[in-house]
Amino acid sequence: MSIRRIGLIVPSSNVTVETELPQLLGRAGNVFSFHSSRMRLHAVTPEELRAMNAQRERCVLELGDAGVDAVLYACLVAIMAMGPGHHRDAEFRIAEQLGTGGSEAKVLSSAGSLTRALTDIRASRVALVMPYLEPLARQVVAYLEAEGFVIPQWAALEVADNAAVGCIPGDRVMAAARSLDLTGVDALVLSCCVQMPSLDLIQQAEDEFGLPVLSAATAGAYSLLRALELPVDIPGAGSLLRADSPVTV
C-alpha cells in the first residue's frame, strides 16, 4: 500500500491539527505521512493573521520539496479574515506556485474544506462554535453567509491567544453548543477552528443533538480523502465521515 504524503501549512502555535488529522486519517484504512511547514503566529488578531499569511510562499516551497500528494492550508480564520471567497484565490495561488516546481499536489484549505463539506451534506442553516474574539467571529459568520449559508446561531469563546485556544476544555466547547438554539438548524460546526480541540466531542455531540456535527478538522479529513479519491469511512467521527458518503439533511 502506497503512502500518501499530506502537507500542512499551520500557524506556529497550532498543535491540534497535527494531532487530530493523523488520528482521523489513521482510521481510514490507508497509510499517510504528515509534513508541516509553520508560519509564526501567537495572537489571533487581524494584524497577526495578515503577517502570518505573508509567510505562505515559503511554506509552499518547503512542502513542494517533500513531494507531497496534497496540501492543506490549515488556518480557517486566516483565510476567512481576508474577505469573502478568499479560499478559492488562496488555493489557486498555492497550486500555481506548486505547479511551477512540477508538483501536481491537490490543494485545499480549512476554509474551503468546511464550505465544501457543508455543501455536500446539503446544510443550509448552520450553527457555529468558535474560539475567536467577537469581531473575528463575525467575519467568519459573514464569510459563510457570503457562501450562501444561513447562520442563525453562533458562539464565540473570546480567546485571542492561539496557544490557549489549543487548551480549551471540551466541557466548555459543549457548554457553548448547548447554549445555542438548534431548532431548525441543519448542521453544527462544533469547532470552527483547527486549533480548538473537538475530535473527541463530535460523535457525542451528534448523538446528543440529533443532527450532523462536524469541525474544521473533520471537514479537512473529508476533503483530503475526496481529493485523493480515497473512500470516506471513518468511524466515531460524525456522519460526514461515515459510510463513504455524507449524510443528506
DRENRONU-454129 format. One record per residue: x, y, z of N, C-alpha, C in turn. Coordinates in nm, 2 decimals, always signed. Layout:
<migus>
     nc1     nc2     nc3    cac1    cac2    cac3     cc1     cc2     cc3
       X       Y       Z       X       Y       Z       X       Y       Z
...
</migus>
This chain:
<migus>
     nc1     nc2     nc3    cac1    cac2    cac3     cc1     cc2     cc3
   +0.09   -0.12   +0.00   +0.00   +0.00   +0.00   +0.09   +0.12   +0.00
   +0.06   +0.21   -0.09   +0.15   +0.33   -0.11   +0.12   +0.43   +0.00
   +0.22   +0.51   +0.04   +0.20   +0.61   +0.14   +0.15   +0.74   +0.08
   +0.05   +0.80   +0.13   +0.00   +0.93   +0.08   +0.07   +1.04   +0.17
   +0.14   +1.13   +0.11   +0.20   +1.24   +0.19   +0.11   +1.36   +0.20
   +0.08   +1.40   +0.32   +0.00   +1.52   +0.34   +0.08   +1.63   +0.39
   +0.08   +1.75   +0.32   +0.15   +1.87   +0.36   +0.05   +1.96   +0.44
   +0.10   +2.01   +0.55   +0.01   +2.10   +0.63   +0.09   +2.23   +0.64
   +0.02   +2.34   +0.61   +0.07   +2.48   +0.64   -0.01   +2.52   +0.76
   +0.06   +2.54   +0.87   +0.00   +2.57   +1.00   +0.06   +2.69   +1.07
   -0.02   +2.76   +1.16   +0.04   +2.86   +1.25   +0.14   +2.79   +1.34
   +0.24   +2.87   +1.37   +0.35   +2.81   +1.46   +0.30   +2.77   +1.59
   +0.19   +2.83   +1.64   +0.14   +2.79   +1.78   +0.03   +2.69   +1.77
   +0.00   +2.64   +1.65   -0.10   +2.54   +1.64   -0.04   +2.40   +1.67
   -0.11   +2.32   +1.76   -0.07   +2.19   +1.78   -0.18   +2.09   +1.76
   -0.30   +2.14   +1.74   -0.42   +2.05   +1.74   -0.44   +1.98   +1.60
   -0.42   +2.05   +1.50   -0.44   +2.00   +1.36   -0.35   +1.88   +1.34
   -0.22   +1.89   +1.39   -0.13   +1.78   +1.37   -0.15   +1.66   +1.46
   -0.25   +1.68   +1.55   -0.29   +1.57   +1.64   -0.42   +1.51   +1.58
   -0.52   +1.59   +1.55   -0.65   +1.54   +1.51   -0.65   +1.48   +1.37
   -0.58   +1.54   +1.27   -0.59   +1.49   +1.14   -0.52   +1.35   +1.13
   -0.40   +1.33   +1.19   -0.34   +1.20   +1.18   -0.43   +1.09   +1.25
   -0.50   +1.13   +1.36   -0.59   +1.04   +1.43   -0.71   +1.00   +1.34
   -0.76   +1.10   +1.27   -0.87   +1.08   +1.18   -0.83   +0.99   +1.06
   -0.73   +1.03   +0.99   -0.69   +0.96   +0.87   -0.63   +0.83   +0.90
   -0.58   +0.81   +1.02   -0.53   +0.68   +1.06   -0.63   +0.58   +1.07
   -0.76   +0.62   +1.08   -0.87   +0.53   +1.09   -0.93   +0.49   +0.95
   -0.87   +0.56   +0.85   -0.94   +0.55   +0.71   -0.89   +0.43   +0.63
   -0.80   +0.35   +0.69   -0.76   +0.23   +0.61   -0.65   +0.25   +0.51
   -0.59   +0.36   +0.51   -0.48   +0.39   +0.42   -0.36   +0.43   +0.50
   -0.24   +0.45   +0.44   -0.12   +0.49   +0.51   -0.08   +0.63   +0.47
   -0.07   +0.72   +0.57   -0.04   +0.86   +0.54   +0.09   +0.90   +0.62
   +0.16   +0.99   +0.56   +0.26   +1.06   +0.64   +0.23   +1.21   +0.64
   +0.27   +1.28   +0.74   +0.23   +1.42   +0.76   +0.36   +1.51   +0.77
   +0.36   +1.62   +0.69   +0.47   +1.71   +0.68   +0.43   +1.85   +0.69
   +0.47   +1.92   +0.80   +0.42   +2.05   +0.83   +0.53   +2.16   +0.80
   +0.48   +2.28   +0.76   +0.56   +2.40   +0.75   +0.48   +2.50   +0.83
   +0.56   +2.58   +0.91   +0.49   +2.67   +1.01   +0.51   +2.82   +0.97
   +0.40   +2.89   +1.01   +0.40   +3.04   +0.99   +0.39   +3.10   +1.13
   +0.47   +3.19   +1.17   +0.47   +3.25   +1.30   +0.34   +3.32   +1.33
   +0.28   +3.28   +1.45   +0.15   +3.34   +1.49   +0.14   +3.31   +1.64
   +0.11   +3.42   +1.72   +0.08   +3.40   +1.86   -0.06   +3.44   +1.90
   -0.10   +3.56   +1.86   -0.24   +3.61   +1.89   -0.32   +3.61   +1.77
   -0.44   +3.56   +1.78   -0.53   +3.56   +1.66   -0.60   +3.69   +1.65
   -0.53   +3.78   +1.59   -0.58   +3.92   +1.56   -0.56   +3.95   +1.41
   -0.64   +4.04   +1.36   -0.62   +4.07   +1.21   -0.48   +4.11   +1.17
   -0.41   +4.18   +1.26   -0.27   +4.22   +1.22   -0.18   +4.10   +1.21
   -0.19   +4.01   +1.31   -0.10   +3.89   +1.31   -0.14   +3.79   +1.20
   -0.27   +3.78   +1.17   -0.31   +3.69   +1.07   -0.26   +3.74   +0.93
   -0.26   +3.87   +0.91   -0.21   +3.92   +0.78   -0.06   +3.90   +0.77
   +0.02   +3.92   +0.88   +0.16   +3.89   +0.88   +0.19   +3.74   +0.86
   +0.10   +3.66   +0.92   +0.12   +3.51   +0.90   +0.10   +3.47   +0.76
   -0.01   +3.52   +0.70   -0.04   +3.49   +0.56   +0.07   +3.52   +0.46
   +0.15   +3.63   +0.50   +0.26   +3.67   +0.41   +0.37   +3.57   +0.41
   +0.37   +3.47   +0.50   +0.48   +3.37   +0.51   +0.44   +3.25   +0.42
   +0.33   +3.25   +0.36   +0.27   +3.13   +0.29   +0.37   +3.08   +0.18
   +0.42   +3.17   +0.10   +0.50   +3.12   -0.01   +0.62   +3.04   +0.03
   +0.69   +3.08   +0.14   +0.80   +3.00   +0.19   +0.75   +2.86   +0.23
   +0.64   +2.85   +0.30   +0.58   +2.72   +0.34   +0.55   +2.63   +0.22
   +0.50   +2.69   +0.11   +0.46   +2.61   -0.01   +0.59   +2.56   -0.07
   +0.70   +2.64   -0.07   +0.82   +2.59   -0.13   +0.87   +2.47   -0.05
   +0.87   +2.48   +0.08   +0.92   +2.37   +0.17   +0.84   +2.24   +0.15
   +0.71   +2.25   +0.14   +0.63   +2.13   +0.12   +0.64   +2.08   -0.02
   +0.67   +2.16   -0.12   +0.69   +2.12   -0.25   +0.82   +2.03   -0.25
   +0.92   +2.06   -0.17   +1.04   +1.99   -0.17   +1.01   +1.84   -0.11
   +0.91   +1.83   -0.04   +0.88   +1.70   +0.02   +0.80   +1.61   -0.07
   +0.76   +1.66   -0.19   +0.69   +1.58   -0.28   +0.55   +1.53   -0.23
   +0.48   +1.62   -0.16   +0.35   +1.58   -0.10   +0.24   +1.56   -0.21
   +0.15   +1.47   -0.17   +0.03   +1.45   -0.26   -0.08   +1.55   -0.25
   -0.09   +1.61   -0.13   -0.19   +1.71   -0.10   -0.14   +1.81   +0.00
   -0.19   +1.93   -0.01   -0.15   +2.04   +0.08   -0.28   +2.09   +0.14
   -0.28   +2.11   +0.27   -0.40   +2.17   +0.34   -0.35   +2.30   +0.41
   -0.40   +2.41   +0.37   -0.37   +2.54   +0.44   -0.46   +2.54   +0.57
   -0.40   +2.50   +0.68   -0.47   +2.47   +0.80   -0.48   +2.59   +0.90
   -0.55   +2.69   +0.85   -0.59   +2.80   +0.94   -0.71   +2.86   +0.88
   -0.82   +2.83   +0.94   -0.95   +2.87   +0.88   -0.97   +3.02   +0.88
   -0.95   +3.08   +1.00   -0.98   +3.22   +1.02   -0.88   +3.31   +0.94
   -0.76   +3.26   +0.91   -0.66   +3.34   +0.84   -0.71   +3.36   +0.69
   -0.78   +3.26   +0.64   -0.84   +3.28   +0.51   -0.97   +3.36   +0.51
   -1.06   +3.33   +0.61   -1.18   +3.40   +0.61   -1.17   +3.54   +0.65
   -1.07   +3.58   +0.72   -1.05   +3.72   +0.76   -1.00   +3.80   +0.64
   -0.97   +3.74   +0.53   -0.92   +3.81   +0.41   -1.04   +3.85   +0.32
   -1.16   +3.81   +0.35   -1.27   +3.85   +0.28   -1.34   +3.74   +0.21
   -1.47   +3.76   +0.17   -1.55   +3.65   +0.11   -1.48   +3.58   -0.01
   -1.49   +3.45   -0.01   -1.44   +3.37   -0.12   -1.29   +3.36   -0.13
   -1.22   +3.40   -0.03   -1.07   +3.41   -0.04   -1.01   +3.27   -0.05
   -1.08   +3.17   +0.00   -1.02   +3.03   -0.01   -1.00   +2.99   -0.15
   -1.08   +3.03   -0.25   -1.06   +3.00   -0.39   -0.93   +3.06   -0.44
   -0.91   +3.19   -0.41   -0.79   +3.25   -0.45   -0.66   +3.19   -0.39
   -0.67   +3.17   -0.26   -0.55   +3.11   -0.19   -0.52   +2.97   -0.24
   -0.62   +2.89   -0.26   -0.60   +2.75   -0.31   -0.54   +2.76   -0.45
   -0.59   +2.85   -0.54   -0.54   +2.86   -0.67   -0.39   +2.91   -0.67
   -0.36   +3.00   -0.59   -0.22   +3.06   -0.59   -0.13   +2.95   -0.53
   -0.17   +2.88   -0.43   -0.08   +2.77   -0.38   -0.06   +2.66   -0.49
   -0.16   +2.62   -0.56   -0.15   +2.52   -0.66   -0.06   +2.58   -0.78
   -0.08   +2.70   -0.81   +0.00   +2.77   -0.91   +0.15   +2.77   -0.87
   +0.18   +2.80   -0.75   +0.32   +2.80   -0.70   +0.38   +2.66   -0.70
   +0.30   +2.56   -0.66   +0.35   +2.43   -0.66   +0.37   +2.38   -0.80
   +0.28   +2.42   -0.89   +0.29   +2.38   -1.03   +0.42   +2.42   -1.10
   +0.47   +2.54   -1.06   +0.59   +2.59   -1.12   +0.71   +2.50   -1.09
   +0.70   +2.43   -0.98   +0.80   +2.33   -0.94   +0.78   +2.19   -0.99
   +0.67   +2.17   -1.06   +0.64   +2.04   -1.12   +0.55   +1.96   -1.03
   +0.50   +2.01   -0.92   +0.41   +1.94   -0.83   +0.27   +1.94   -0.88
   +0.20   +1.83   -0.87   +0.06   +1.82   -0.90   -0.02   +1.79   -0.78
   +0.03   +1.83   -0.66   -0.04   +1.81   -0.54   -0.18   +1.87   -0.54
   -0.27   +1.81   -0.48   -0.41   +1.86   -0.46   -0.39   +1.97   -0.35
   -0.46   +2.08   -0.37   -0.45   +2.19   -0.27   -0.59   +2.22   -0.21
   -0.59   +2.23   -0.08   -0.71   +2.25   +0.00   -0.68   +2.35   +0.11
   -0.79   +2.41   +0.16   -0.77   +2.50   +0.28   -0.88   +2.45   +0.38
   -0.86   +2.48   +0.50   -0.96   +2.45   +0.61   -1.09   +2.53   +0.58
   -1.08   +2.66   +0.53   -1.19   +2.74   +0.50   -1.27   +2.67   +0.38
   -1.20   +2.64   +0.28   -1.27   +2.58   +0.16   -1.32   +2.44   +0.20
   -1.25   +2.36   +0.28   -1.30   +2.23   +0.32   -1.43   +2.24   +0.39
   -1.44   +2.33   +0.48   -1.56   +2.35   +0.56   -1.68   +2.38   +0.47
   -1.66   +2.48   +0.38   -1.77   +2.52   +0.29   -1.81   +2.40   +0.20
   -1.71   +2.32   +0.15   -1.75   +2.21   +0.07   -1.82   +2.10   +0.14
   -1.78   +2.07   +0.27   -1.84   +1.97   +0.35   -1.99   +2.01   +0.38
   -2.01   +2.13   +0.41   -2.15   +2.18   +0.44   -2.23   +2.17   +0.32
   -2.17   +2.20   +0.20   -2.25   +2.20   +0.08   -2.28   +2.05   +0.04
   -2.19   +1.96   +0.06   -2.21   +1.82   +0.03   -2.32   +1.76   +0.12
   -2.33   +1.80   +0.24   -2.44   +1.74   +0.32   -2.57   +1.82   +0.31
   -2.57   +1.92   +0.22   -2.68   +2.00   +0.19   -2.74   +2.07   +0.31
   -2.64   +2.12   +0.39   -2.68   +2.20   +0.51   -2.69   +2.35   +0.46
   -2.81   +2.41   +0.49   -2.82   +2.55   +0.46   -2.82   +2.64   +0.58
   -2.88   +2.59   +0.69   -2.88   +2.66   +0.82   -2.78   +2.59   +0.91
   -2.68   +2.67   +0.95   -2.56   +2.61   +1.02   -2.54   +2.69   +1.15
   -2.51   +2.62   +1.26   -2.47   +2.68   +1.39   -2.32   +2.66   +1.41
   -2.26   +2.76   +1.47   -2.11   +2.75   +1.49   -2.07   +2.77   +1.63
   -1.96   +2.70   +1.67   -1.89   +2.73   +1.79   -1.75   +2.76   +1.76
   -1.70   +2.88   +1.80   -1.57   +2.93   +1.76   -1.49   +2.98   +1.88
   -1.36   +2.98   +1.88   -1.28   +3.03   +1.99   -1.25   +3.18   +1.98
   -1.28   +3.25   +1.87   -1.23   +3.38   +1.84   -1.29   +3.49   +1.92
   -1.22   +3.61   +1.92   -1.28   +3.73   +1.97   -1.40   +3.76   +1.87
   -1.50   +3.84   +1.93   -1.62   +3.86   +1.86   -1.60   +3.92   +1.72
   -1.51   +4.02   +1.70   -1.50   +4.08   +1.57   -1.46   +3.98   +1.46
   -1.36   +3.89   +1.50   -1.32   +3.79   +1.40   -1.43   +3.69   +1.38
   -1.50   +3.65   +1.49   -1.61   +3.56   +1.48   -1.72   +3.61   +1.38
   -1.75   +3.74   +1.39   -1.84   +3.80   +1.29   -1.80   +3.79   +1.15
   -1.66   +3.80   +1.13   -1.61   +3.79   +0.99   -1.63   +3.64   +0.94
   -1.61   +3.55   +1.03   -1.64   +3.41   +0.99   -1.78   +3.39   +0.95
   -1.87   +3.44   +1.03   -2.02   +3.43   +1.00   -2.05   +3.50   +0.87
   -1.99   +3.62   +0.84   -2.01   +3.69   +0.72   -1.96   +3.61   +0.60
   -1.84   +3.54   +0.62   -1.78   +3.47   +0.51   -1.87   +3.35   +0.47
   -1.92   +3.28   +0.57   -2.01   +3.17   +0.54   -2.14   +3.21   +0.48
   -2.19   +3.32   +0.53   -2.32   +3.38   +0.47   -2.29   +3.42   +0.33
   -2.18   +3.47   +0.29   -2.15   +3.50   +0.15   -2.14   +3.38   +0.07
   -2.11   +3.26   +0.13   -2.11   +3.13   +0.06   -2.25   +3.08   +0.04
   -2.35   +3.14   +0.10   -2.49   +3.10   +0.08   -2.55   +3.03   +0.20
   -2.48   +3.02   +0.31   -2.53   +2.96   +0.43   -2.60   +3.06   +0.52
   -2.70   +3.02   +0.59   -2.76   +3.10   +0.69   -2.71   +3.06   +0.83
   -2.66   +3.15   +0.91   -2.60   +3.12   +1.04   -2.69   +3.18   +1.14
   -2.79   +3.11   +1.19   -2.89   +3.17   +1.29   -2.84   +3.17   +1.43
   -2.74   +3.08   +1.46   -2.69   +3.08   +1.60   -2.54   +3.06   +1.59
   -2.46   +3.13   +1.68   -2.32   +3.11   +1.69   -2.27   +3.15   +1.83
   -2.16   +3.09   +1.87   -2.10   +3.13   +1.99   -1.95   +3.15   +1.97
   -1.90   +3.26   +2.03   -1.75   +3.29   +2.03   -1.70   +3.28   +2.17
   -1.59   +3.21   +2.19   -1.54   +3.19   +2.33   -1.44   +3.30   +2.37
   -1.41   +3.39   +2.28   -1.33   +3.51   +2.31   -1.19   +3.48   +2.36
   -1.12   +3.38   +2.29   -0.99   +3.35   +2.33   -0.90   +3.40   +2.22
   -0.81   +3.49   +2.25   -0.72   +3.55   +2.15   -0.59   +3.48   +2.13
   -0.53   +3.43   +2.25   -0.40   +3.36   +2.24   -0.42   +3.23   +2.18
   -0.34   +3.20   +2.07   -0.36   +3.08   +1.99   -0.32   +2.96   +2.07
   -0.22   +2.97   +2.15   -0.18   +2.85   +2.23   -0.29   +2.82   +2.33
   -0.35   +2.92   +2.39   -0.46   +2.89   +2.48   -0.58   +2.83   +2.41
   -0.60   +2.86   +2.28   -0.71   +2.80   +2.21   -0.69   +2.65   +2.21
   -0.57   +2.61   +2.19   -0.54   +2.46   +2.19   -0.56   +2.39   +2.32
   -0.59   +2.47   +2.43   -0.61   +2.41   +2.56   -0.76   +2.43   +2.61
   -0.85   +2.48   +2.52   -0.99   +2.50   +2.57   -1.05   +2.36   +2.60
   -1.10   +2.34   +2.72   -1.15   +2.21   +2.76   -1.28   +2.18   +2.68
   -1.30   +2.05   +2.66   -1.42   +2.00   +2.59   -1.55   +2.04   +2.66
   -1.55   +2.04   +2.79   -1.68   +2.08   +2.85   -1.72   +2.22   +2.83
   -1.62   +2.31   +2.80   -1.65   +2.45   +2.77   -1.71   +2.46   +2.63
   -1.65   +2.38   +2.54   -1.70   +2.37   +2.40   -1.84   +2.32   +2.40
   -1.87   +2.21   +2.47   -2.00   +2.15   +2.47   -2.10   +2.25   +2.54
   -2.06   +2.32   +2.64   -2.15   +2.42   +2.71   -2.19   +2.53   +2.61
   -2.09   +2.57   +2.53   -2.13   +2.67   +2.43   -2.23   +2.62   +2.33
   -2.21   +2.49   +2.29   -2.30   +2.43   +2.19   -2.44   +2.42   +2.25
   -2.45   +2.38   +2.38   -2.58   +2.36   +2.45   -2.65   +2.50   +2.47
   -2.57   +2.61   +2.47   -2.63   +2.74   +2.48   -2.71   +2.79   +2.36
   -2.68   +2.72   +2.25   -2.74   +2.76   +2.12   -2.88   +2.70   +2.10
   -2.97   +2.78   +2.04   -3.10   +2.72   +2.00   -3.08   +2.66   +1.86
   -3.08   +2.52   +1.86   -3.06   +2.45   +1.74   -3.18   +2.41   +1.66
   -3.29   +2.47   +1.70   -3.42   +2.44   +1.63   -3.41   +2.48   +1.49
   -3.44   +2.39   +1.40   -3.43   +2.42   +1.25   -3.30   +2.43   +1.19
   -3.19   +2.40   +1.27   -3.06   +2.40   +1.22   -3.02   +2.27   +1.15
   -2.96   +2.28   +1.04   -2.92   +2.16   +0.96   -2.79   +2.09   +1.00
   -2.70   +2.17   +1.06   -2.57   +2.11   +1.10   -2.51   +2.21   +1.20
   -2.42   +2.15   +1.29   -2.35   +2.22   +1.39   -2.20   +2.20   +1.36
   -2.13   +2.31   +1.35   -1.98   +2.31   +1.34   -1.93   +2.33   +1.48
   -1.89   +2.22   +1.54   -1.86   +2.23   +1.69   -1.72   +2.30   +1.71
   -1.63   +2.29   +1.62   -1.51   +2.37   +1.63   -1.48   +2.43   +1.49
   -1.51   +2.56   +1.48   -1.49   +2.63   +1.35   -1.35   +2.69   +1.35
   -1.25   +2.60   +1.39   -1.11   +2.64   +1.40   -1.03   +2.51   +1.42
   -0.92   +2.49   +1.34   -0.84   +2.37   +1.35   -0.76   +2.36   +1.48
   -0.75   +2.47   +1.55   -0.67   +2.47   +1.68   -0.75   +2.43   +1.80
   -0.88   +2.46   +1.80   -0.97   +2.43   +1.91   -1.00   +2.28   +1.91
   -0.96   +2.21   +2.01   -0.98   +2.06   +2.01   -1.13   +2.03   +2.02
   -1.17   +1.93   +1.94   -1.31   +1.89   +1.94   -1.33   +1.74   +1.89
   -1.22   +1.68   +1.85   -1.24   +1.55   +1.79   -1.31   +1.45   +1.88
   -1.28   +1.45   +2.00   -1.34   +1.35   +2.10   -1.49   +1.39   +2.12
   -1.53   +1.51   +2.08   -1.67   +1.55   +2.11   -1.77   +1.53   +1.99
   -1.72   +1.51   +1.87   -1.80   +1.51   +1.75   -1.91   +1.41   +1.76
   -1.88   +1.28   +1.78   -1.98   +1.18   +1.78   -2.08   +1.20   +1.90
   -2.02   +1.23   +2.02   -2.10   +1.26   +2.14   -2.20   +1.37   +2.11
   -2.16   +1.48   +2.05   -2.25   +1.59   +2.02   -2.35   +1.55   +1.91
   -2.31   +1.48   +1.81   -2.41   +1.43   +1.71   -2.52   +1.35   +1.77
   -2.48   +1.26   +1.86   -2.58   +1.17   +1.93   -2.67   +1.25   +2.02
   -2.61   +1.36   +2.09   -2.69   +1.44   +2.18   -2.79   +1.53   +2.11
   -2.74   +1.59   +2.00   -2.82   +1.70   +1.94   -2.91   +1.64   +1.82
   -2.87   +1.52   +1.77   -2.96   +1.46   +1.67   -2.95   +1.53   +1.54
   -2.83   +1.59   +1.50   -2.81   +1.65   +1.37   -2.66   +1.63   +1.34
   -2.63   +1.65   +1.21   -2.49   +1.63   +1.17   -2.40   +1.74   +1.25
   -2.29   +1.69   +1.30   -2.19   +1.77   +1.37   -2.06   +1.75   +1.31
   -1.99   +1.86   +1.27   -1.86   +1.85   +1.21   -1.77   +1.96   +1.27
   -1.64   +1.95   +1.23   -1.55   +2.05   +1.27   -1.46   +2.09   +1.16
   -1.37   +2.19   +1.18   -1.27   +2.22   +1.07   -1.18   +2.10   +1.05
   -1.15   +2.02   +1.15   -1.07   +1.90   +1.13   -1.14   +1.79   +1.05
   -1.26   +1.76   +1.09   -1.33   +1.65   +1.02   -1.36   +1.69   +0.87
   -1.39   +1.82   +0.85   -1.41   +1.87   +0.72   -1.28   +1.86   +0.64
   -1.17   +1.89   +0.70   -1.04   +1.88   +0.63   -1.01   +1.74   +0.60
   -1.03   +1.64   +0.69   -1.01   +1.50   +0.66   -1.10   +1.45   +0.54
   -1.23   +1.49   +0.55   -1.32   +1.46   +0.44   -1.27   +1.51   +0.31
   -1.23   +1.64   +0.30   -1.18   +1.69   +0.17   -1.06   +1.63   +0.12
   -0.96   +1.60   +0.21   -0.84   +1.53   +0.17   -0.87   +1.39   +0.11
   -0.96   +1.32   +0.18   -0.99   +1.18   +0.12   -1.06   +1.20   -0.01
   -1.15   +1.29   -0.03   -1.22   +1.31   -0.16   -1.12   +1.35   -0.26
   -1.03   +1.45   -0.23   -0.93   +1.50   -0.33   -0.84   +1.39   -0.37
   -0.80   +1.29   -0.28   -0.71   +1.19   -0.32   -0.79   +1.06   -0.37
   -0.92   +1.08   -0.39   -1.00   +0.97   -0.44   -1.00   +0.84   -0.36
   -1.00   +0.86   -0.23   -1.00   +0.75   -0.13   -1.13   +0.74   -0.07
   -1.17   +0.62   -0.02   -1.30   +0.60   +0.04   -1.31   +0.69   +0.17
   -1.43   +0.74   +0.20   -1.46   +0.81   +0.32   -1.54   +0.72   +0.41
   -1.47   +0.66   +0.51   -1.54   +0.57   +0.60   -1.46   +0.57   +0.73
   -1.48   +0.67   +0.82   -1.41   +0.68   +0.94   -1.51   +0.67   +1.06
   -1.50   +0.57   +1.14   -1.60   +0.55   +1.24   -1.58   +0.65   +1.36
   -1.69   +0.68   +1.43   -1.68   +0.75   +1.55   -1.64   +0.90   +1.54
   -1.66   +0.96   +1.42   -1.62   +1.10   +1.40   -1.73   +1.18   +1.33
   -1.86   +1.13   +1.34   -1.97   +1.20   +1.29   -2.01   +1.15   +1.15
   -2.13   +1.18   +1.11   -2.19   +1.12   +0.99   -2.12   +1.17   +0.86
   -2.05   +1.29   +0.87   -1.98   +1.34   +0.75   -1.88   +1.24   +0.70
   -1.82   +1.17   +0.79   -1.71   +1.07   +0.76   -1.75   +0.93   +0.77
   -1.88   +0.90   +0.76   -1.92   +0.76   +0.78   -1.98   +0.71   +0.65
   -1.95   +0.59   +0.62   -2.02   +0.51   +0.51   -2.00   +0.56   +0.37
   -1.88   +0.62   +0.35   -1.84   +0.66   +0.21   -1.93   +0.77   +0.15
   -2.02   +0.83   +0.22   -2.10   +0.93   +0.16   -2.16   +1.02   +0.28
   -2.16   +1.15   +0.26   -2.21   +1.23   +0.37   -2.36   +1.22   +0.39
   -2.40   +1.24   +0.51   -2.55   +1.23   +0.54   -2.62   +1.34   +0.46
   -2.74   +1.32   +0.42   -2.82   +1.42   +0.35   -2.92   +1.47   +0.45
   -2.93   +1.60   +0.47   -3.02   +1.66   +0.57   -3.14   +1.71   +0.50
</migus>
